[in-house]
């Protein structure tokens, strides 16, 4: 009984939130008035929302290999959708993934997505929406790790470098100091 009482706050918090998972090609940018921060080393691909109606700003972006050394990134303009979240249901954002760069260009001009309940496979309709009227506030989500500090990254790459690369780097620093 004591263990149940200790777990009760955790269990009750689970009943009021749903996780929304995004494929790599769809980037969540904003929930209502709250911007979602991304960094070079940490991309948000999952958000947690409470039960109710929410407006999400999303962007489509995909990389296509055209030739051996030629690539093209196809991106949509950010677009808003409105979704209805139920209790105890986690969702996956799905869309008709373009097979090639031409299909991606068409999709980027008029993107559309759907929500799928992960547990049941039930599809939830998603309505295109306009931007919410509230003032935008930047919010860091708990799952987003802060960007690494420059010194940490420098140390990381120093450990990856061989002796020749380290010597070359030190010489570059010496030459820039003069």
KOLFI-309155 format. One line per field, with one value per residue: residue number from 0; chain; residue in three letters; y negated, z negated, x of N, C-alpha, C in turn. Coordinates in steps of 0.2 Angstrom, whole numbers, always signed. Atoms other than C-alpha are relative to their C-alpha. Example, Ala and Ser with C-alpha at 12.3 -4.5 7.8 and 13.67 -1.06 7.14 Angstrom:
2
vexlum = [0,1];
doro = [A,A];
vopa = [ALA,SER];
nY = [+6,+6];
nZ = [+0,+1];
nX = [+4,-4];
caY = [+22,+5];
caZ = [-39,-36];
caX = [+62,+68];
cY = [-6,-5];
cZ = [+0,-3];
cX = [+4,-4];
This chain:
178
vexlum = [0,1,2,3,4,5,6,7,8,9,10,11,12,13,14,15,16,17,18,19,20,21,22,23,24,25,26,27,28,29,30,31,32,33,34,35,36,37,38,39,40,41,42,43,44,45,46,47,48,49,50,51,52,53,54,55,56,57,58,59,60,61,62,63,64,65,66,67,68,69,70,71,72,73,74,75,76,77,78,79,80,81,82,83,84,85,86,87,88,89,90,91,92,93,94,95,96,97,98,99,100,101,102,103,104,105,106,107,108,109,110,111,112,113,114,115,116,117,118,119,120,121,122,123,124,125,126,127,128,129,130,131,132,133,134,135,136,137,138,139,140,141,142,143,144,145,146,147,148,149,150,151,152,153,154,155,156,157,158,159,160,161,162,163,164,165,166,167,168,169,170,171,172,173,174,175,176,177];
doro = [A,A,A,A,A,A,A,A,A,A,A,A,A,A,A,A,A,A,A,A,A,A,A,A,A,A,A,A,A,A,A,A,A,A,A,A,A,A,A,A,A,A,A,A,A,A,A,A,A,A,A,A,A,A,A,A,A,A,A,A,A,A,A,A,A,A,A,A,A,A,A,A,A,A,A,A,A,A,A,A,A,A,A,A,A,A,A,A,A,A,A,A,A,A,A,A,A,A,A,A,A,A,A,A,A,A,A,A,A,A,A,A,A,A,A,A,A,A,A,A,A,A,A,A,A,A,A,A,A,A,A,A,A,A,A,A,A,A,A,A,A,A,A,A,A,A,A,A,A,A,A,A,A,A,A,A,A,A,A,A,A,A,A,A,A,A,A,A,A,A,A,A,A,A,A,A,A,A];
vopa = [UNK,UNK,UNK,UNK,UNK,UNK,UNK,UNK,UNK,UNK,UNK,UNK,UNK,UNK,UNK,UNK,UNK,UNK,UNK,UNK,UNK,UNK,UNK,UNK,UNK,UNK,UNK,UNK,UNK,UNK,UNK,UNK,UNK,UNK,UNK,UNK,UNK,UNK,UNK,UNK,UNK,UNK,UNK,UNK,UNK,UNK,UNK,UNK,UNK,UNK,UNK,UNK,UNK,UNK,UNK,UNK,UNK,UNK,UNK,UNK,UNK,UNK,UNK,UNK,UNK,UNK,UNK,UNK,UNK,UNK,UNK,UNK,UNK,UNK,UNK,UNK,UNK,UNK,UNK,UNK,UNK,UNK,UNK,UNK,UNK,UNK,UNK,UNK,UNK,UNK,UNK,UNK,UNK,UNK,UNK,UNK,UNK,UNK,UNK,UNK,UNK,UNK,UNK,UNK,UNK,UNK,UNK,UNK,UNK,UNK,UNK,UNK,UNK,UNK,UNK,UNK,UNK,UNK,UNK,UNK,UNK,UNK,UNK,UNK,UNK,UNK,UNK,UNK,UNK,UNK,UNK,UNK,UNK,UNK,UNK,UNK,UNK,UNK,UNK,UNK,UNK,UNK,UNK,UNK,UNK,UNK,UNK,UNK,UNK,UNK,UNK,UNK,UNK,UNK,UNK,UNK,UNK,UNK,UNK,UNK,UNK,UNK,UNK,UNK,UNK,UNK,UNK,UNK,UNK,UNK,UNK,UNK,UNK,UNK,UNK,UNK,UNK,UNK];
nY = [+6,+6,+1,+2,+7,+4,+0,+4,+6,-2,-3,+5,+5,-3,+0,+7,+2,-5,+1,+1,-1,+3,-3,+4,+5,+5,+3,+4,+7,+4,-2,+6,+6,-2,-2,-6,+2,-6,+2,-4,-7,-3,+2,-2,-4,-3,+5,-2,+5,-2,-2,+6,+2,+4,+2,-2,+3,-5,+1,-6,+0,-6,+0,-5,+0,+1,-4,-2,+5,+6,-1,+5,+0,+3,+2,+3,+6,-2,+0,-1,-5,+0,-7,-1,-5,-4,-2,-7,-2,+3,+1,+1,+5,-4,+3,-4,+1,+0,-5,+3,+8,+3,+0,+4,+7,+0,-1,+6,+5,-1,-6,-2,-6,-3,-3,-7,-2,-5,-6,-3,+1,+4,+6,+6,+5,+6,+6,+5,+6,+6,+1,+2,+7,+2,+2,-6,+0,-5,-5,-6,-6,-4,-5,+3,+1,+6,-1,+0,+6,+0,-3,-7,-3,+0,-6,-6,+0,-1,-7,-4,+2,-4,+4,+4,+5,+4,+4,+5,+5,+4,+5,+5,+5,+3,+5,+5,+5,+5];
nZ = [+0,+0,-7,-4,+2,-2,-8,-2,-3,-7,-4,-2,-5,-7,-3,-2,-5,-6,-4,-7,-3,-6,-4,-1,-5,+2,+5,+3,+1,+5,+3,+2,+0,+3,-5,+2,-2,-3,-1,-5,+2,+3,-3,+4,-4,+4,+4,+5,+0,+4,-4,-2,-7,+0,-7,-1,-6,-3,-7,-4,-3,-1,-4,-6,-4,-7,-3,+5,+4,-1,+5,+1,+5,-1,+6,-1,+5,+6,-1,+7,+0,+7,+2,+7,+4,+5,+6,+0,-7,-3,-7,-5,-5,-6,-6,-6,-1,-7,-2,-3,+0,-4,+5,+6,-2,+0,+7,+3,-2,+4,+4,+4,+5,+3,+6,+1,+7,+0,+3,-4,-7,-2,-3,+3,-5,+2,-4,-1,+4,-1,+5,+6,+1,+6,-1,+0,+5,-1,+5,-1,+2,+4,-4,-4,+4,-2,-5,+3,+0,-5,+3,+0,-7,-2,+4,-3,-6,+1,+2,-6,-5,+0,+2,-5,+0,+6,-2,-5,+4,+4,-5,-3,+6,+0,-6,+1,+6,-2];
nX = [+4,-4,-3,+5,+1,-6,+1,+6,-1,-3,+5,+5,-3,+0,+7,+2,-5,-1,-6,+1,-7,-1,-5,-6,+1,+5,-3,+5,-3,+3,+6,+3,-5,-7,-4,-4,-7,-4,-7,-4,-1,+6,+6,+6,+4,+5,+2,+5,+6,+5,+7,+4,-2,-6,-2,-7,-4,-4,-4,-3,-7,-3,-6,+0,-6,+2,-6,-5,-2,+5,+6,+4,+4,+7,+3,+7,+1,+3,+8,+3,+5,+4,+1,+4,-3,+3,-4,-3,-1,-6,+1,-5,+2,-1,+1,-2,-7,-1,-5,-5,+0,+6,+5,-1,+1,+7,+3,-2,+4,+7,-1,+5,-2,+5,-2,+2,+0,-5,+3,+5,+0,+5,-2,+3,+0,-4,+3,-5,+2,-4,-4,+4,+0,-5,-7,-5,-5,-4,+0,-4,+3,-4,-3,-5,-6,-3,-5,-7,-5,-5,-6,+2,+0,-7,-4,+2,-3,-7,-1,+1,-6,-7,-6,-1,+5,-1,-6,+2,+4,-4,-4,+5,+1,-6,-1,+6,-2,-5];
caY = [+0,-12,-9,-12,-29,-34,-30,-39,-56,-48,-38,-53,-64,-51,-52,-70,-70,-62,-60,-66,-58,-66,-57,-64,-74,-84,-96,-103,-122,-128,-123,-137,-152,-142,-140,-123,-126,-114,-114,-107,-92,-89,-89,-88,-73,-70,-82,-80,-89,-89,-83,-96,-106,-112,-122,-115,-124,-111,-111,-98,-95,-81,-77,-69,-62,-67,-60,-53,-69,-80,-82,-93,-98,-101,-111,-117,-134,-132,-127,-126,-112,-110,-93,-86,-76,-62,-56,-40,-40,-43,-48,-47,-61,-52,-58,-51,-51,-57,-44,-56,-75,-79,-72,-81,-97,-94,-89,-104,-116,-109,-98,-88,-76,-65,-58,-40,-33,-22,-9,-7,-13,-24,-39,-56,-70,-85,-102,-115,-131,-148,-155,-157,-175,-174,-182,-169,-164,-153,-137,-124,-107,-95,-82,-94,-93,-110,-113,-108,-121,-126,-120,-103,-101,-106,-93,-80,-84,-85,-67,-61,-69,-59,-66,-74,-83,-89,-96,-105,-113,-119,-127,-135,-143,-148,-157,-166,-173,-183];
caZ = [+0,-4,+13,+21,+12,+17,+36,+36,+40,+55,+61,+60,+70,+84,+86,+90,+104,+121,+131,+149,+159,+175,+190,+194,+209,+199,+187,+173,+171,+159,+148,+147,+141,+135,+147,+147,+146,+157,+158,+170,+159,+152,+162,+154,+161,+147,+137,+122,+122,+110,+115,+125,+142,+147,+162,+168,+180,+191,+205,+218,+222,+231,+240,+257,+266,+284,+290,+282,+276,+278,+264,+262,+247,+249,+236,+234,+226,+208,+207,+192,+188,+174,+165,+151,+138,+128,+111,+110,+129,+137,+155,+170,+183,+200,+218,+236,+237,+254,+264,+273,+275,+287,+275,+261,+270,+272,+254,+248,+257,+248,+234,+224,+209,+199,+181,+177,+160,+156,+146,+157,+174,+175,+186,+179,+191,+191,+197,+205,+194,+193,+181,+163,+157,+141,+139,+143,+128,+130,+120,+117,+116,+103,+116,+125,+119,+119,+133,+128,+123,+135,+123,+122,+141,+143,+130,+139,+156,+149,+142,+159,+169,+173,+169,+186,+185,+167,+173,+188,+176,+164,+179,+185,+167,+167,+184,+179,+163,+173];
caX = [+0,+14,+22,+6,+4,+22,+18,+1,+8,+18,+3,-9,+3,+3,-16,-16,-3,-1,+15,+16,+30,+36,+45,+62,+55,+42,+49,+38,+42,+29,+14,+2,+12,+27,+41,+51,+70,+80,+99,+112,+115,+98,+82,+65,+55,+43,+32,+20,+3,-11,-29,-38,-36,-19,-12,+5,+17,+26,+39,+43,+61,+69,+86,+86,+101,+100,+117,+132,+138,+122,+109,+94,+85,+66,+57,+39,+35,+30,+11,-1,-12,-26,-27,-38,-29,-37,-32,-21,-17,+0,+1,+12,+11,+10,+10,+12,+31,+36,+47,+57,+62,+48,+35,+43,+42,+23,+20,+30,+19,+3,+8,-4,-2,-13,-12,-12,-16,-1,-10,-25,-20,-35,-33,-37,-42,-30,-37,-26,-26,-20,-8,-14,-17,-6,+11,+25,+36,+51,+50,+63,+56,+62,+67,+78,+96,+105,+118,+136,+148,+161,+175,+166,+165,+183,+189,+178,+185,+203,+201,+195,+210,+226,+243,+245,+228,+232,+249,+241,+228,+241,+251,+235,+233,+251,+250,+233,+241,+254];
cY = [-6,-1,-3,-8,-4,+0,-4,-6,+1,+2,-5,-5,+3,+0,-6,-2,+5,-2,+0,+2,-2,+4,-5,-6,-6,-3,-5,-7,-4,+3,-6,-6,+2,+3,+6,-2,+7,-3,+4,+7,+3,-3,+3,+5,+3,-6,+3,-6,+3,+1,-7,-2,-4,-2,+2,-3,+5,-2,+6,-1,+7,-1,+5,+0,+1,+5,+2,-5,-6,+2,-6,+0,-3,-1,-3,-7,+3,+0,+2,+5,+0,+7,+0,+6,+3,+2,+7,+2,-4,+1,+0,-4,+4,-4,+4,-3,+0,+5,-3,-8,-3,+1,-4,-7,-2,+0,-7,-6,+0,+6,+2,+6,+2,+3,+7,+2,+6,+7,+3,+0,-4,-7,-6,-6,-6,-6,-5,-6,-6,-1,-3,-8,-2,-2,+7,-1,+6,+5,+6,+6,+5,+5,-3,-1,-7,+1,+1,-6,+1,+4,+8,+3,+0,+6,+6,+1,+1,+8,+4,-1,+5,-5,-6,-6,-5,-5,-6,-5,-5,-5,-5,-5,-4,-6,-5,-5,-5,-5];
cZ = [+0,+6,+4,-1,+3,+8,+2,+3,+7,+4,+2,+5,+7,+3,+3,+6,+5,+4,+7,+3,+7,+4,+1,+5,-2,-7,-4,-2,-6,-2,-3,+0,-2,+6,-3,+2,+3,+0,+5,-2,-3,+3,-4,+5,-4,-5,-5,-1,-5,+4,+2,+8,+0,+7,+0,+7,+2,+6,+3,+2,+1,+5,+5,+3,+7,+4,-5,-5,-1,-4,+1,-6,+2,-6,+2,-4,-6,+1,-7,+1,-7,-1,-7,-3,-5,-6,+2,+7,+2,+7,+4,+6,+6,+6,+6,+2,+8,+2,+3,-1,+3,-5,-6,+1,+0,-7,-4,+1,-4,-4,-4,-4,-3,-7,-1,-7,+0,-2,+4,+7,+3,+2,-3,+5,-3,+5,+1,-4,+1,-7,-6,-2,-6,+2,+0,-6,+2,-6,+1,-3,-4,+4,+4,-4,+3,+5,-4,+0,+5,-2,+0,+7,+2,-3,+4,+7,-1,-2,+6,+5,-1,-1,+5,+0,-6,+1,+5,-4,-4,+4,+2,-6,-1,+5,-1,-5,+2,+4];
cX = [+4,+3,-5,-1,+6,+0,-6,+2,+3,-6,-5,+2,+0,-7,-2,+4,+0,+7,-1,+7,+0,+5,+6,-1,-5,+3,-5,+4,-3,-7,-4,+4,+7,+4,+4,+7,+3,+8,+3,+1,-6,-7,-6,-4,-6,-2,-5,-5,-5,-6,-3,+2,+6,+1,+8,+2,+5,+4,+2,+7,+3,+6,-1,+7,-2,+5,+5,+2,-5,-6,-4,-4,-7,-4,-7,+1,-3,-8,-3,-5,-4,-1,-4,+3,-4,+4,+3,+2,+6,-1,+6,-3,+2,-1,+2,+7,+1,+6,+6,+0,-6,-6,+0,-2,-8,-3,+2,-4,-7,+1,-6,+2,-7,+3,-2,+1,+5,-3,-5,+0,-5,+3,-4,+1,+4,-3,+6,-3,+4,+4,-4,+1,+5,+7,+4,+5,+4,+0,+5,-3,+4,+4,+6,+7,+3,+6,+7,+4,+5,+6,-1,+1,+7,+4,-2,+4,+8,+1,-1,+6,+6,+5,+1,-5,+1,+6,-2,-5,+4,+4,-5,-1,+6,+0,-6,+2,+5,-3];
